Amino acid sequence: MSDDIEQGPESAGPEAPRQGAGVPRKPKVAPDPRLEHAVASENAGDAQAAAMA
């Protein structure tokens, strides 16, 4: 049973929900801070994005 518990989170991964949300794959070698900011703005909502702009 311990194997199932370990495989659960690993198979899902932190990037799985992001890709499902429609966010393009980000390069693991050199992620763009601008892309991360854009993704954060979309997740936060237009209200916060407008406030930051």
N, C-alpha and C positions, 0 to 999 in steps of 0.2 A: 504493500500500500504506500510505502514511503516513495517508491519510484513514481507513482502517479502524481503525488503531491509535488515532487520536484519537476516533473515534466510539464505540469500545468503552467506555471508562470514563465518557464523558459520558452515554451512553444508560443505563448502569447507575445512576450517581449514588450518593451516600452515603445517600440516603433510601430507595433501592429496597429494600435488604435489610431495613431497619427495617419498612417497610410489609408486606413479605412475612412478617415474623415475627409480624404481628398487632398492631403498635403503631399507634395512631390517629395521623392526620396532625396535626402540631403547627403552629400559626400561625407564619409566618415573621416577622410584624410584631412580635409580643410573646410569645415562648415562655415558658411558665410554668416557673420553676425547680423547682417541686414535681413537675411532670410529668416533667421530665428526671431528677429524683432517683428517681421511681418506676420509670422505664424502666431506669435504671442498676441499681436493686435487682433488677429482674426478670432483667436480663442477668447480673448478678453471681451470683445464686442466692439461695435462701431462707436459706442459712447466713449469708452476709454481711448480708443484709437484717435478719435477726433480731439480729445483733451490733450493727448500727447503731441499731436501735430502742431 
